[in-house]
């Protein structure tokens, strides 16, 4: 079992770990919320016919 006693440094290390976990959790949550919004917006645009056809690049690099 790892020794988690950090004696004089514990007051600095544990809050740093806690803040890191909170920030990373917030970043993940924000990404999930943004992804859901983008998917909903894309679905709305596709349902309304506002999302135009995809433009693909040909072999010469010109739009087809």
N, C-alpha and C positions, 0 to 999 in steps of 0.2 A: 504494500500500500504506500502511495507517495506521501512524503512528509510535507504537509501544507502549512507548517508553522514558519512564518516569515519574520517573526519577532519584530525588530524595529522597522521593517519595511512594509509590514502588513497594512498599515494605515494609508499607504500610497498605492500599493499593488492591487488590493481588492477593489477599491473604488474605481481604479483605472479599468479593471476587468469589467466591472458593472457598467460603466459608461460605454465601453466598447460594445458590450452585448446590446445595450439599449439603442445605440446609434445604428448598428448593423441590423437590428430588428426593424427600426424605423425605415431604413433604406429598402429592405425587402418588402415591407408593407406598402410603401409608396410605389414600388415597382409593380406589385400585384394590382393595386388600385388603378394605376395608369394603364396597365395591360387590359383590365376589364373595361375601362372607359374607351380605349382605342378599339377593342373588339366590338363594343356596342355601337360606336360611331360608324365603323365599317359596315356592320350589319344594317344600320339605318340607311346609309348611303346606297348600299346594294339593293335594299328593298325599294328605295325611291328611284332607282335607276340613275342616280347621280354619280356613281362610281363608274367612270368611263372604262373602256377596254384597256387592257394592259398593252403598253408599247414595248415591243421586243426589238432587240438589236440583231440585225442580220450579220452575215459573215463579214461584210465590208464595214460594219460599224454604223450603218444607216438604219434609221427607224423604218420598220415595215408596217 
